[in-house]
Amino acid sequence: MASIIDVHDLPEEEVRIIRELVECLRAKAKKRTGVEEERQEVVFTAHPSDVIGDLTRREIYEHL
């Protein structure tokens, strides 16, 4: 889908910034459709606690 963005009233520096942004977004989209990134395992830390059982989200964040 081709689109046209009207930048005739913008300063040349801002037009350059828009052009660079579009190029960056195109590269990001190309990377996304290319080889799938290697998935990294996320390691969550555990903290000692005296809680027994499950907590609701409200109970976890009620002190904030």
N, C-alpha and C positions, 0 to 999 in steps of 0.2 A: 504494500500500500504506500504510494507516494503522496507526500504532503508538502505543501509550500508554506513556509513561515515568512511573514512580511516583516522585514527588519530595516526597511528603507529609512526610518526616522531615528535609528539608533546610531550611536557613535561607532566608529570602526573597531575600537577596542572591545566593545560589548558584542559586536558581531563575531569577532574572533573568538571570544569566550564561548558563545553559543555554538560555533562551529566545532570547537574542541570538545565541548560537552557531548554533542551529537556523535563525534568520532569515538569518544570514550564509551558511550552507551552502545554503539554498534559493536565495539570490541568485546564488551561484556556479554552482549547477546550471542555473539559468535562463539565465545568461550563456553557459554551455557549450553549451546546446541552441539558443541564438540564433545570431546571425551569427557565422560563424567568424572568429576573431581574425586580423588581418593578420600573416602570417608575416614574421619579421625574419630577415635573413640573419646567420648567425653567422660572424664573421671570426676565424680562428685565427692566432696569430702564429707566425712561423718563426724559429728560432734557428740561427745558424751551428753546424755540427757537422762533425767529421771522420769520422763514421760512414759506411761504404759498405755499402749493402745494407739488408736488413730486420732489425729487431730483434724479439725476442719480448717479450711483456709482462714476463716474469721478468727478462730482460736489462735492460729499461728501469728496473725498480723494485728491482733487487737491491742497490743502494747504500743503500736506506732502512732 
